[in-house]
């Protein structure tokens, strides 16, 4: 497969931003995510049932650019450049935008997706030496007329919920659905002001102690809706009567990793799981999903018993950890002693997870963000993929995203030895399917 660049340009906002908004301040929580981008790939086949105007690929490409320009007017920080660690220069220079031609049919790639080849669909290196443009886009056109839209948007500006807000606004603009257009709220820095980089430094220290760099690989696992229903039934208990899909899937994969570790290392080891939690839903009153920025914090679950855990045990630990991130916790970290509490929390997680003989597994989830509903006028995507790719610099990370039919896709990054055993552990009960070839019905 060859991806040939056809054009490069900047797509500028259709209307200039007001002068007082030139300097956009980042929030304290924007420092917590240390990876540079929130990358995503949206795969659209040529939909012959679309209206005649959308069958013309050049018209589709022009529509994408025009609607992006209009959308950037409202999401003005995405049209700027990174100024420094604390701010963005909203100079209206625009988003970096690339169009390419791919010399195969989209169906050929989707028959057995290669995560390493998929890196070519992104507009920039996912681990850059420097980040300049806030938003970068690449529209890849296949011989069949299928399109893959690749995006790398600075993680300093968006988390998963904020990215979904932007994509919904862009697609609604493309469809001409003015009543459905979502307007963003830029309030993060007023709620969590940042005057220095102490949280970034603390997060780097914590991740540095947890994430072990090694010869790693990333593989794709899928849990279909029927399998997840069975897991929920197994995991239900008096303490957690109705476990969530993400909690059950995370706990199942955690259990598989613990079993793989025991098989490889010969004994049951203490284990730590961390999960990003969306603080918008934890605040009182709740924040809108239209609130841009990173409203994230860590839930940390531990398992220290020497006996093998059951799924109920781990779901209970995950539920307990997430329940601690509530409205009272948010008020505390917003208060006068918030910095001390956040620093203490990160140091505690790092100290336990970096202990001798402790296994670590980090989760991030973009489930329930409606990414499969992003329709620019020619149908919904057949596949949505993100940063669970072969570029990951560290092991023991899992990224969760929805499938089209209420299942969950997990991009798992482990070292090569653990991955071999993990694959066997996860597939044994016929719950988790390793790299299925179909993007279809289940």
Secondary structure in CASP SS format (residue, H / E / C, confidence):
PFRMAT SS
TARGET T0000
AUTHOR 0000-0000-0000
METHOD secondary structure of the structure
MODEL  1
X C 1.00
X C 1.00
X E 1.00
X E 1.00
X E 1.00
X E 1.00
X E 1.00
X E 1.00
X E 1.00
X E 1.00
X E 1.00
X C 1.00
X C 1.00
X C 1.00
X C 1.00
X C 1.00
X C 1.00
X C 1.00
X H 1.00
X H 1.00
X H 1.00
X C 1.00
X E 1.00
X E 1.00
X E 1.00
X C 1.00
X C 1.00
X C 1.00
X H 1.00
X H 1.00
X H 1.00
X C 1.00
X C 1.00
X C 1.00
X C 1.00
X C 1.00
X E 1.00
X E 1.00
X E 1.00
X E 1.00
X E 1.00
X E 1.00
X E 1.00
X E 1.00
X C 1.00
X C 1.00
X C 1.00
X C 1.00
X C 1.00
X C 1.00
X C 1.00
X H 1.00
X H 1.00
X H 1.00
X H 1.00
X C 1.00
X H 1.00
X H 1.00
X H 1.00
X H 1.00
X H 1.00
X H 1.00
X H 1.00
X H 1.00
X H 1.00
X H 1.00
X H 1.00
X H 1.00
X H 1.00
X H 1.00
X H 1.00
X H 1.00
X H 1.00
X H 1.00
X C 1.00
X H 1.00
X H 1.00
X H 1.00
X H 1.00
X C 1.00
X E 1.00
X E 1.00
X E 1.00
X E 1.00
X C 1.00
X C 1.00
X E 1.00
X E 1.00
X E 1.00
X C 1.00
X C 1.00
X C 1.00
X C 1.00
X C 1.00
X E 1.00
X E 1.00
X E 1.00
X E 1.00
X E 1.00
X E 1.00
X E 1.00
X E 1.00
X C 1.00
X C 1.00
X C 1.00
X H 1.00
X H 1.00
X H 1.00
X H 1.00
X H 1.00
X H 1.00
X C 1.00
X C 1.00
X C 1.00
X H 1.00
X H 1.00
X H 1.00
X H 1.00
X H 1.00
X H 1.00
X H 1.00
X C 1.00
X C 1.00
X C 1.00
X C 1.00
X C 1.00
X C 1.00
X C 1.00
X C 1.00
X C 1.00
X C 1.00
X C 1.00
X E 1.00
X C 1.00
X E 1.00
X E 1.00
X E 1.00
X E 1.00
X E 1.00
X E 1.00
X E 1.00
X E 1.00
X C 1.00
X C 1.00
X C 1.00
X C 1.00
X E 1.00
X E 1.00
X E 1.00
X E 1.00
X E 1.00
X E 1.00
X E 1.00
X E 1.00
X C 1.00
X C 1.00
X C 1.00
X E 1.00
X C 1.00
X H 1.00
X H 1.00
X H 1.00
X H 1.00
X H 1.00
X H 1.00
X H 1.00
X H 1.00
X H 1.00
X H 1.00
X H 1.00
X H 1.00
X H 1.00
X H 1.00
X H 1.00
X H 1.00
X C 1.00
X C 1.00
X H 1.00
X H 1.00
X H 1.00
X C 1.00
X C 1.00
X C 1.00
X C 1.00
X E 1.00
X C 1.00
X C 1.00
X H 1.00
X H 1.00
X H 1.00
X H 1.00
X C 1.00
X C 1.00
X C 1.00
X C 1.00
X C 1.00
X C 1.00
X H 1.00
X H 1.00
X H 1.00
X H 1.00
X H 1.00
X H 1.00
X H 1.00
X H 1.00
X H 1.00
X H 1.00
X H 1.00
X H 1.00
X H 1.00
X C 1.00
X C 1.00
X C 1.00
X C 1.00
X C 1.00
X E 1.00
X E 1.00
X E 1.00
X E 1.00
X E 1.00
X E 1.00
X E 1.00
X E 1.00
X C 1.00
X H 1.00
X H 1.00
X H 1.00
X H 1.00
X H 1.00
X H 1.00
X H 1.00
X H 1.00
X H 1.00
X H 1.00
X H 1.00
X C 1.00
X C 1.00
X C 1.00
X C 1.00
X C 1.00
X C 1.00
X C 1.00
X C 1.00
X C 1.00
X H 1.00
X H 1.00
X H 1.00
X H 1.00
X H 1.00
X H 1.00
X H 1.00
X H 1.00
X H 1.00
X H 1.00
X H 1.00
X H 1.00
X H 1.00
X H 1.00
X H 1.00
X H 1.00
X H 1.00
X H 1.00
X H 1.00
X H 1.00
X H 1.00
X C 1.00
X C 1.00
X C 1.00
X C 1.00
X C 1.00
X E 1.00
X E 1.00
X E 1.00
X E 1.00
X E 1.00
X E 1.00
X E 1.00
X E 1.00
X H 1.00
X H 1.00
X H 1.00
X C 1.00
X C 1.00
X C 1.00
X C 1.00
X C 1.00
X C 1.00
X C 1.00
X C 1.00
X C 1.00
X E 1.00
X C 1.00
X E 1.00
X C 1.00
X C 1.00
X E 1.00
X E 1.00
X E 1.00
X E 1.00
X E 1.00
X E 1.00
X E 1.00
X E 1.00
X C 1.00
X C 1.00
X C 1.00
X C 1.00
X C 1.00
X C 1.00
X C 1.00
X H 1.00
X H 1.00
X H 1.00
X H 1.00
X H 1.00
X H 1.00
X H 1.00
X H 1.00
X H 1.00
X H 1.00
X H 1.00
X H 1.00
X H 1.00
X C 1.00
X C 1.00
X C 1.00
X H 1.00
X H 1.00
X H 1.00
X H 1.00
X H 1.00
X H 1.00
X H 1.00
X H 1.00
X C 1.00
X C 1.00
X C 1.00
X H 1.00
X H 1.00
X H 1.00
X H 1.00
X H 1.00
X H 1.00
X H 1.00
X H 1.00
X H 1.00
X H 1.00
X H 1.00
X H 1.00
X H 1.00
X H 1.00
X H 1.00
X H 1.00
X C 1.00
X C 1.00
X C 1.00
X C 1.00
X C 1.00
X E 1.00
X E 1.00
X E 1.00
X E 1.00
X E 1.00
X E 1.00
X E 1.00
X C 1.00
X C 1.00
X C 1.00
X C 1.00
X C 1.00
X H 1.00
X H 1.00
X H 1.00
X C 1.00
X C 1.00
X C 1.00
X C 1.00
X C 1.00
X C 1.00
X C 1.00
X C 1.00
X C 1.00
X E 1.00
X E 1.00
X E 1.00
X C 1.00
X C 1.00
X C 1.00
X C 1.00
X C 1.00
X C 1.00
X C 1.00
X C 1.00
X C 1.00
X C 1.00
X C 1.00
X E 1.00
X E 1.00
X E 1.00
X E 1.00
X E 1.00
X E 1.00
X C 1.00
X C 1.00
X C 1.00
X C 1.00
X C 1.00
X E 1.00
X E 1.00
X E 1.00
X E 1.00
X E 1.00
X E 1.00
X E 1.00
X E 1.00
X H 1.00
X H 1.00
X H 1.00
X H 1.00
X H 1.00
X H 1.00
X H 1.00
X H 1.00
X H 1.00
X H 1.00
X H 1.00
X H 1.00
X C 1.00
X C 1.00
X C 1.00
X C 1.00
X E 1.00
X E 1.00
X E 1.00
X C 1.00
X C 1.00
X C 1.00
X C 1.00
X C 1.00
X C 1.00
X C 1.00
X C 1.00
END
